[in-house]
Amino acid sequence: MIKSERFVRVALLSTIGMLSMGVATAAHAQEQTPAATDTATADEEVGGEIIVTASKREKTLQDTPISVSVTGAEAIKRSQVRDLIDLQTLVPSLKVGQLQSSANTNFIIRGFGNGANNAGIEPSVGVFIDGVYRSRSAAQIGDLPNIQRIEVLRGPQSTLFGKNASAGIISIVTKEPQFKFGGNLEASYGNYNAIVVKGDITGPISETLAFSLGGNFNKRDGFSKYINLNQDNNNRNRWGLRGQLLFEPSDAFKLRIIGDYDKIDEVCCSISNIFDGPTGNAVRALGGNLVSNQPYALDSYANFASINKIDNYGISAQADFDLTDTLSLTSISAYRAVRSFTNADSDFTSADLIGENSNHTKIDTYTQELRIASNFDGPVNFLLGAYGFHEKIDSQAQLLYGKDFRGYANLLTGGNYSAFEPTLRALNGIPATVAPFGSQGLGRHEDYNYTNDALSIFGQLDFEPVENLTLTVGANYTNDWKKVATNNSTTDTFSTIDLVQTGANAGLPGSIPAGIYTPGILYPRTNSCSTVTGAPPASPGNPTRSGSCNPFLAFAPLQFLPGFLNFPNVVESGKTHDDNLSYTLRANYKFSRQLSVYATYATGFKATSFNLSYDSRPFAADFIPGSPAQVPAPAASPIRTAGLALANLTTGTRFARPEKSQVYEVGVKGQFEGFGFNLAVFKQILKDFQSNVFQGTGFVLGNAEKQSTVGFELDGSLTPVKGLNFTASVTYLDPKYDLFTGGSAFNPLTNTVVPTNLTGQTPSGISDWSVAVGGTYTLDVGGDNSVTFHTDYAMNSAYQIAQGLPYKASVESLNASIAFGLANGLEFSVWGRNLTEPQYNPVIFPGVAQTGSLSGYPPPPATYGGTVRFKF
């Protein structure tokens, strides 16, 4: 295993050396293959230049003054990139995290990104496929046939892409149907019985109508197991179909219709035990087991295998019409649907503590984009457009106790959970018809209805006052409306008991001072009394003020599922309305056809995100938490005045405020014969970054007032001789929470997440250095036959995995392939991914219902196999 720090130095020196060599070589490379900052196929090049649509116009990569990485079909094929999760090995600025299910994937660019684990949070990184927005990660990770290129636009892109692009854009472009018959067929077999088949066929139906039809099938045994179930985990089982029609009756009009359907039905994902906390012995006492203190273990225990079922489908129509020789109109209409069902044994042990943790989500999204663009010969050109968005989400979830939960609660309380039940029932008037505390099947039931409507008007003006200098100004005005209604309930009667009031009902002499009592905190016990730390000192008039001889308070940590205050109600409307003007100012100067520089200031915007989880709680301005039996009693607040207060109700957030970003960026682009590079230096700032933190029983949604990153990105490509191409990319990031007073971090003494002022700290999960290097050599062996050797290596320097904990991760990936291509279109290859099998945990989180334990996601093992392709 190469040491991370040493490799960073070596990789940087190698990159600088390659770039320097490229400059020296460029003048002698006139007859060599043109190079670019990705490995592109001939279909993606026009006159040796890569065409991209990052600016919603077809331009060469050199003429696109945006920090963008382009990964072509050839690079995707050679590196065996199956989906967007694999793409991060080729694009250092992009990080993709696979979380607890196939429906939860997080995309991060330049250290900014969110959106997984909560259907109410829109991602900060927008994903577009053939110009159509995919609003949630469940609709973004499927395999796609016949990809032409993937563009990763870094930094805020809200001027042209609206509210979905505060941190960046991933744009996937597939090939249009062709009026010449042809196609591709590919079949792979690898370890873990991995079978991947994909293909497409295209051709004319008439002189004006062409079609393409593609499909993919991806199945693999799991690379881990549930030990006690003897069943695979982390398998692959997904397939998809995609059809296109292209109607082109004239050079002035083109209509492209795309319909697709893909399905995922697999078991995912492995969870490892990083730290076996104080609850581990209770699990074992019940006869259960867990893989203890093995952070990289792939195998685990569970009562049932997880379920991940996703249906993703939609239809889109793009019409391009040349109004005149200099004006063109584009319309993109789309409907997308996602249906997902997940269920997992979330305690990750063979003890039946959590019997069900399921989620069923339906997402329907309608989008319409209309834009007009000019192509004048003069110094001024423009693009004007409008974008409409309507989305509806229906989400139902359940978390139910298993048959061992009651016994588990008794072990944690020395038998008192059951022993005190008759007393608690009597003191709170709970009838005998109510199920015993902690019974199997008790739990919480969630129902969320979410509607989002948005309208954007955008435009961009390019002005060339003198030759080779282009000044750009662009703006996007967005209105966004959201509406949420909940219908949540709990059948866990124990969690709805006011333990402070219970003590008062029992005539106990003390109570918790206002603002101190919080469900979920285990108060230290002394002589059967709970002493509250941090309480005001005792006084003659209130001798028990400093503590509470209320033994019932010891049960507070087991009140996992208290009642939920549904909204809208008379205090909370469940509605938000945001509007914003984002804009871009840019100057771009071309010294020559090969060299240009640009400077950009741009802003971005993402609208309010709702917390569609059981941890959605009233804002502090609407409610003062506490029990009426406290001394003194909680003061009046709007929710209390309206008579809506529930026992054990606490404050938090219903939604996170809008996220606003800005970037200062200077870039240089060079494209020479045999050598190319892109360099961007930037400072990027996000205000009110929407933070989503898991705290062991749910997610807390909040805002980081200000987070910034200073850094640079350097991509380079060198072709010293025909057939040989080197690529290198380096990203450096220096992130900081400039202001985050309402943050959360682990307490390293207890391994629990607690409120923490993170101002001045470095955000977790972000590497300082990310490096990707690769090489491809194609050797002509005669008769139009060839052998192609390829390897690429990606490395991220060590980063802190979780705020407050000392654990770090350093991620690396080595991929390689050898392909033998025949003149008749056949190609045979052998390949391997993740060959170094690094050990790291990209994410750490508190054990579910296991206070003091830590869980994480272990890395995947190496995969390898062989592929046969036929192009006709």
N, C-alpha and C positions, 0 to 999 in steps of 0.2 A: 504494500500500500504506500503510495507516494504521500509524503507529508504535505499538508495543505500549504503551510507557509512557504515551504521551499518551492512547491510547484508554482505558486503565484509568481515568485520571482523569475523562475525559469520560463513560465508561459509569457510573462510580460517581455522578457528579453527576446524570446523567440518571435513574438509578434512584432516588436520594434525591428528586429532583424529582417523579418519577412517584408515589412513595409519598406525599409531602407533598400533592400535588395530589389524590390519592385520598381522603385524610382530609378535605380541604376540600370535595370533591365528594360524599362519601358522603351527607351530609344532604340533598342535592338530587337524589338518584338513585333516588327511590322507585319510579319507573315505568320504570327502565332494566333491562336484562338483568342478572341476578345474575352476579357475577364470582367466580372462584376462582383458585387458584394454578396452574391449567393451562387449556388450551382444551378444554373437555369438550363432548360432544354431549348432547342431551336424554336419550338412553338411559342416561347415566351419572349423571343427577341425580335426586334425589328432593326435590321442593319447593325446587329451586334449589341443592341441596347435593350435592357429589360423594360417592359411596359408595365406601369402600375396605375391603379385608380385611387390612390390614397387621397387625392384632392377632388374626387368625384369627377375627374376628367382623365382621359387616357393620356398619360405623359410618360416620358422616360424616367427611370429612377434618378438619373442625373439632373433632370429638370424639375424634380419634385423637392422643394425646399422644406422638407419635413424629416424628422428623425424616424426613419422607417427601415425595418429589416424585411427582406423578401426571401422567402424560402420556396424554391421552385420544385416542380414535380420530380425532377431527377434526384435532388437532395432528399426529398421525402422518401423516395423509393430506396435509395442506397442505404439510408439510416433506419429503414423499417419503421418509420413513423406511422403509427396506426390511427392515432387521434390527437387532439390538442394536448393531452397530458404528456405525450412523448415529445411534442414540439419544443418544449423548454430546453431540451438538450442541444438544440441548434441556435436558440435565441437567448443569450445570457440575460437580457433585461426582463425576460418573461419568466415568471414562476407560476407553476400550476400545482395545486395541492388537492390530492384525492383524500376526502375525509371519510366519514363513517359509512357512507353508502355511495352507490353508483350515481345517485341523484344529487350529490353534494360535492362540487368541484369549485375551487376558488382560483381565479386568475389575478395575478399581480404583475404590474409593470412599474419599474423604478421604485419598488417598495410600497406601492399603493394598490390596494384592491380589497374587495370584500364582496359579500353577496351569497355565500354558501350558508347552509344550516338554518335559513329563515326565509320563507317564501315572500315575506313582505319587504325584503331588502333588494333593491335593484343593484346589480353589479356596478362597480366603478369602472371596470373594463368592459366595454361593449363588444359583443361578438356578432358579426354580420356574415351571412353566407349568401353569396350572389346578391348583395345589396339589401338583404332582408335581415332585420334585427331579430336575434334570438335572446329573449329577455331573461331566461333563467338557465342555470348550468345544466339542468336535466335535458335541455334541448340543444346542447352545444357539444357533447362529447362523443357522439356517434361517429362511426367510420363513414367516409365519403368516397365514392368511386370517382376516378378521373379528375382529381384535383389539379388545377393548372398552377396555382401559386397561393401562398399564404402571406399576407402583409401584416406586420405588427407595427402599428403606429404608436409611438411613445410620446407621452405627455398629453395634456388636455386637448381634446379634439371636438369640443362642444360646438364650435362655430358651424361646422358642416354636419355633425352627427347628433346634435341636440343634447338632451339631458342624460344620455346613456354613455357618456364618454369623458367623465371628469378625470380619469387617469390614463386612458388610452383606448385603442381599438385593435381588435383582431379581425381582419377581413379575409375571408376564404373565397376564392374565385375558382369555379369549376369551368370546364370547357363547354362551349356552346355546341349544339348539334352541327354536323358538317354535311355539306352537299356532296361529299365523296364517301363512298362506303368504306368503313373501317371499324377497328375496335381493338380491345385489349382483353386478355384473359390471364389471370394470375392465380396460382395455387401454392400454398405454403404448408409445410409441416414442421413442427418444432417440438422441443421438450415439453413435458406436461401434456402430451398429446394435443398440442395446439394445431388447429386446422383453420386456415384463413383462405377463403376463396372470394375473389372479387373480379368484376369484369364489366365491360360496357360495350355496346355496339351502337354505331351511328351511321346515318346515311340518308339519302333523299327519299321522300314520298312522292314529290312532284318537283317541278322546276322551281317552285317557290316555297315548298314546305319540306323541312328536314326534321329528323327525330333522333333522339338518343335514349337508350334504356340501359341503366346500370344497376348492379346489385352487389351486395357484400354479405358474407357469412363469416363469423368469427367465433370459434368455440375452442375452449381450452379447459383442461382439468385445473383444479385449484392448486396453487403452489403452497398452500398451508392446509391444516386439518383442524377440525374440532376433535380433540383427543378422545373425549368420552363418547362422542357420537360416531366416531370413525367415518366422518364425512368431510368432503372437501370444503375449503373456504378459499376465497379469492379466485374463483373461476372466471371464465368468460363464456357468455352465451348471448350473442347479439347478431341481428341481421337487419338488412334494410334494402329497400328498392327506391329507385329514383328515375323518373321519366321526364323527358323534355321534348317540347315542340318548338321549332323555330320557323316563323312565317316571315318571309322576306320578299314581298312582291316587287320591290324596287330598291334602288340605292338609297332612297329617301325615307324608307319606313322599315322597321323591324319589330317583330313581336316575339318575345320569348316566354313560354309558359313552362313552369316547373312544378311537378308534384312529387312528393316523397313520403315515405313511411319507414320508420325504423323502430325496432323493438329490442329491449334489453330485459333479460330474465336471468339474473345471476346472483350468486352468493358473494357478498362483499360487506365489510372489509376486515382484515385482521387487526386485532387490538392486542397490544402487549402490556404487561404489568411492569412499570418502571420502578415503582416503590410500593411494597406491600405494607400498608399502614396498619393501624391498630385493629381494624375490622377483619383483617385476614384470618385471625384465629377463630373468630365467630363463624366465618364461612366454613372453615375446616371442621369445626365442632358440629356443624349441621350435616356433615358427610360430604360437603362440597369440596371443590378443588379449584385452583387457579394456577397458572404458570407464574410463579412468584419471583419478583426481582430479576426478570430477564427482559431488558428493554428491547432486544432485537429478535425475540422469539416470534416465529411466524405461527406456530401452533398455539391453540388456546382451548378453553373450555366454554361450554354453553349448554343450555337446556334444549335449544332448537337452533337450527341454522337460520341465518338472516335471510330476509326476502328483499329483493330489489327488482321491481317490475316497472318498466318505463315504456310507454308508447308515445312516440313523437312523430307528428305528421303535419303536413301543411301544403299549401298551394300558393304560387306567386305568379304574377304576370308583369313583365317589364316591356314597355313600349318605348321605342326610340324613333323620333320623327324629326326629320330635317325640315323646319318651317321654310327656311331660305338657305342659300349657300353659306350664310354666316350665323344662322340661329338654329338651335336644336332643342327639342323638347323631350324630356324623359319622365315617364310615369312608372312607379313601382307599387303595385297593390299586392297585399299578402294577408293570409290567414295562417296562424300557427296554433297548434294545440299540443299540450303535454298532459299525459295522464300517468301519474306515478303512485306506486304503493310500496312502502317499505315497512319492515318489521324486524326488530332485533332484540336479542336478549342482552339488554344494555348493562347488566351488572358484570358481564364477561366472566362468569364463574359457572360451575356446574350446580351450585346451589340455586334453587328456584326462588330468587328474591324478586326479580322483575319478570312477570309472566308475559307481558306484552308491552311493547313500545312501538306503536304503529302510526303511520301517517299516510293518508290518502289525499292527494292534491290534484286538482283539475285546473289547468291554466289555458285560457283562450285569449289570443292576442290578434288584433287587427291593426294593420298599419297601411298608410297611404302616403307616398312621397311624390311630389310633382316639382320638377325644376326645369328651368330654361337657361341655356348657356350660349354665349356668343363665341364666335371664332373670327373676329375682325382682323384685318391686316394692320389696322392702325394701332396707336399706343394704348388703347383702352379695351379691356374685355371684362365680362362680368358673368356671374352665375347667381340666379335668384331661385328660391325654392320655398316650399311649404311642406310640413310633415305633420300628419295626424296619427294619434296613437290611442287605442282603446284596449284595455286589458281587464279581464275578470278572473279572479282566483277564488276557488272554493277549496278549503282545506279542513279536513277532519283528522283528529289524532286521539289516541288513547294511550295512557300509561297505567297498567294494572299490576297489582301485587301478585306474586307467585305464591305457591303453597308453603314456601319456607320463610316468608317474610315475618310472620308472627313469631316464629321461633327465633329468628334473627334478632328481632327487636327485644325479645326477652333476654337473649344472651348479652346484648349491649347494655341492658339495664339491670343485670343481675336478677332477672325474673320479675322485676317490678312492673314491666309493661302489662303483663296479665294480672299480677297481684293487685295493682291499683285500679284495674278496670272497673270493678264493682263500685268502688268509691267515686271514681270520676263520673260514672254513669248516674249515680245517685245525686251527686252535687250539681249536675248539669241537666237533670231531667231527661236523660236519654232512654227511650223505651226499650224494652227487651226485644222488640221486633227488629231493631237495628242490628245488623250483623256484628259479630265480635270484632274488636279492633284488629286491624292488620290481616283480615281474612283474604283468602285467595279471591281475586276478581274485583276487589275494591280498587278504586283509583280515580283518575281524572279523565274527563271527556271534553274534547275541545272541538269547536266549530267556528271557523272564520270565513267571512265573506268580504272580499276586497275588490274594489273597482278603482281603476286609474284611467283618467282621460288627460291627454296632453295635446297641445298644438304648438308648433314651432314655425316661425317665419325666419328664413335665413338668406344671406346673400354674401357675395364676395366680389370685390372689384380689384382688378389688376391694372396697374398704370405703369407704362414704360416711358418715363420722361426723356431718357436718353438711351441710346443703344446699350443693351446688355444689363441695364438696371431696371428691375421690376419692383414696384412698391405695391404692397397688398394690404387691403383693409377688408375685414369681414366681420359680420355680426349675426347673432342668432337670438331672437326673442322668444322665450318659451313660457307658456302658461301650463300649469300642472295641477290637476284636481285629484284628490284621493278620498275615498270613503270606505270605512271599515265598520263592520258589525260583528259582534262576538256572541256566542251562546255556549259558554263554558260552565262546567259543573264538576263537583267532586262527590264521590260516594265514600270517601275516607272520613268518616265522622270524627275520628280522633284528631285529625289535622284541623278541624274547625272549632275545637274546644279552646276557649279563652282560659289559659292556665292561671293568669293573674286573677281573673274573676272567680275561678275555681277556688283559689286560696281564700279570697274574700268570703265566698259562700261557706267555706269551712270554718270561718272565724279565726283564721291565722292572723298574727299580729302585724304583719308587714306586707309591703308591696313594692313593686319596682317603680322607681322614679320615672317621670315622664321622659320619653325619648331614649330610654336606655334599653328597654325590653325589645328584642328582635328575635323572631323565630329563626331557628337554624343555628343559634349560638349555644354551645354547651357551657353553661356556667359552672365554675368549680364548686364542688359540694363540700361542705364542712358540717359535720354532725347532723346530717340529713337536712341541712339548710343550703340554699344556693346564695353565695355571696356575689354581689354584682360589682365588678371592678369598674372604677371610674365614676361611681355614684357620688353625689354630694355628701359631705360629712354629716354625721348624726347631729341632732340638736335636742335640747331639753324637751321641746314640744313634739318632736318626732324621733324618738330614740332608735327606731328601726330603719331610718332613712338610708343608711349606708348599706343595707343589705336586705335580704328577704328570707325569712324562715318559711319558705313555701316550697316544700319538697316536690310539688308537681312541676316546677319549672325545669327540673332535670329532664323532662320528657320533650322539651321544646325541639331538640335536634331531630326528633323522629316525626315531627309534623311537616312532612315533605310536601303535602298536597292540600294546602288550605283553600278556603273558598275564593272564588274569582269574582271581582266586580266587573260585570259585563258592561259594555258600552256599545252604542251611544246611550247616555242617560241624561238626566236633567243638568248635570254639571259638565260632562264630556260629550262633545258632539261626534267624535269619531271621524271628523272631516278635516282636511288640510287643503290649502290653496297656496301655491308658490308661483312666482313669476321671476324671471331673470333675463338679463341681457348679457350674453357672453360675446366676446369679440377677439379678433386677432389683428395684430399689426406686424407686418413683416417687410423686410428689405432683402432682396436677393440680387447678387451681382455675379455675372458670368465673365470671368477673366478670359475664358476661351471655351470652346466646345467641351473641353476635358475638365475644366476646373471652375468651381463656383463656390461662393460663400453666401451665407444668409444669417440674419439676426431676427429673432421672433420674440414678441411678447404676446401671450395668449391667456385667456381665462376659460374656465370650465365650470360646469354646474351639474349637480345631481340633486333631484328633488327629495323631499321628505321620504323617509323609509319607516314603515310601521313595523312594530314588533309583533308578528303573528305567532306568539308563543305564550305559554302559561305564565311566563315571567313578565308579561306586559302588566305594568302597575301604574296607578295614578301618579301624576307629577306632585312634587312636594307642595306646590302652590295650591293644589286642590284638596290636600288631605294631610292631617297630622296624625301619624300612627300612634297606637297605644291602646290600652284597655281602660274602660270607664272606671275600673276599680283601682287604677293607679293613684298614687299620692304625689302631687296633685293630679286630677283627671286631665286628660288631653284637652287643649283649647279647641274651641269651635273652628271649623273649616268648612268650605263649601260642601264637601261630601258628607260630613257629619251633620251639617245643618239640613241637608236634604234627606237625612235618614237613611243613607246608603252604606254607612260604615259596616264592615264585616269583621268578625273576629280574626285576628292575626293578619289583617290587611296591612301591607307596608307600602312605601312609596318607591318609585323607580321612574320608568319612562313608558309612555305609550308609543312614542315614535322618536326618531332622531331628526334633528333639524337638517335642512338642506346642506349639502356639501358643496363648497366652492373652491376652485383651484386656480392657480396661476403659474405661469412658467416664464422664465427668462432663459433664452437659448440662443447660442451662437453655433453655427455649423459650417463645416467645409466638406465638399464632395469632389472627389477626383475620379475620373474614369479615363484611363489610358489604355493603349494596346498592351494587353498582358498584365495590367495592374489596375486595381480600383480600391477606393477606400471612402468611408464616411466617418466623420468625426463630429460629435455634438457635445458641447459643454453647457450645463444647465443648472439652474436653481429652480426647483419646483416646490410649491407651497399648497397645502390643502388646509382650508379653514373649516372647522366643524366636521372633520373626518368622521364618518359613521363607523363606530367601533362596536363589534359584536363579540362578547366574551362569555364563554361557557363557565358556569360556576358549580358544576356538579349535579344540579337538578334542572338546569335550564340556562337560557341565554339572556344576558343583560345588554340592552342596546343603548348606546350613548354617543356623545360627540367629543372628540378631541379638539379643543378650541383651535389649535394650530400645530401642524406637523409639516416639517420641511425636509427636503433632501437636496444636497449639492452633489454633483457628480459629472461623469463624462461617459460617453459610449464611443467605442472605436471598432468599426468593422473593416476588414480588409480582405482582399483576394489577390492572389498572384498566380500567373500562368507563365513560368519561366521557359517551358518548352511545350510543344504541341502535345496535348493529351494529359499533361500534368497540371493539376490545380490545387493550390493551398488556400484555405480560408482561416481566418482568425477573428475573433471578436472578444473585446474586453469591456466590461462595465465596472465602474467604480461608483459606489454610493456612500454618502455620509449623511445618514438620516438622524433626525432629532425631533422629540416632542418639545416644541417651543413653549406650548402651554397645554396642559391636560390635567386640570384640577380634579375632574371626576373620573379618573382612570381606575383600573383594577389591576392587581398583581397578586402573585402567590405570596403568602407568608411562609418563608422557608422552614420555619419551626413547626408549623402545623400542616403544611401542604394544602392549605385552603386559600381560596381567592377572597381577598378583602379589598375594600375601597382604598385607593392609593393615589396620591398626587404624583403623577409621572412627569411633571414639568422638568425639562432638562435631561431626561433619560433618553437612551437609544431605544427605539422600538424593537421588539423582538421579531425574529423571523426574517431579518434582512441581512444579507452578507455584504461586507465591504467590497469584496472583489468577486466578480463572476467572469470566468474565462471559458471560451469554447474555441477549439482548434480542430481542423480537419484537413484531410488530404485525399485526393482522388487521382488515380493514374489509369488511363485507358491505353492499352497496348494493342496495336494492330498486328494480328498474327496471320494476315493474308486472307485473300478471298472474301473480303468484307466481314471477316470474323474478328472478334476482339475479346480481350480479357480486361476487366476493370477491377482495380483494387481500391477499396475505400475504408477510411477509418475516421472517426471523430471522437473527441474527448471534451467533456464539459466538467467544470469544477466550480463550486461555490466555497469561498472561504468560511471558516467557522463563524456561526452566528448563535446568539442566545435564543433558545427554543421558546421559552416562555418567560414573561415578565416576572422578575423576582426570584427565579430559580437559577442555580448555577449550571444547569445542563446546557451543552452546546452541540451543534451538529455541523458537519462539513460534508456537503453532498458532492458526489462525483458520478460520472457515467462514461463508460467506454463502449463504443459501438464499432463494429467492423463488418465488412462484407467483401466477398470475391464473386464476381459475375463473369460468366462466359457467354458472349452474345454471338449468335449465328446470323448469317446473311438472310436467312429465310424468316427472320423475326422472332425466332426462339431465343430465350435466354435462361440459363441455369445459374443459380447463385446459392451460396451458403453465407450465413450471417449470424451475428451474435449481438445482443443488447445487454447493457449493464454488466459487462464482463468482469469488472473489478469487484462487484458485489459489496459496495460500501455499507457500513453499519452506521445508521443514524436514525433519529426519530424527528421527522419534520414538525410534528405537533405534539404537545403534551397537554393533558387536561385532567381535572379531578375525577377520581373514580366515582361512578354513579352510585349513590346511596352508600358510599364507603368513604366516610370522612377520613382524610389523612393519607389515602392511597392516590397514586398517580398512574394514569394510563397514557398510552401513546400509539402511534402508527409505525410499525416497523417497515423497513425498505423492502422492495421486491428483490427476488433473486435474479441471477443471470438467466436469460433466455437465448436460445439458439435454434437454428433449423435451416431448412433449405427451401428454395422457391423456384418455381418454373413459371415463366411468363411467355406469352405469345402475343405479338402485335401484328395486326393484319390490316 
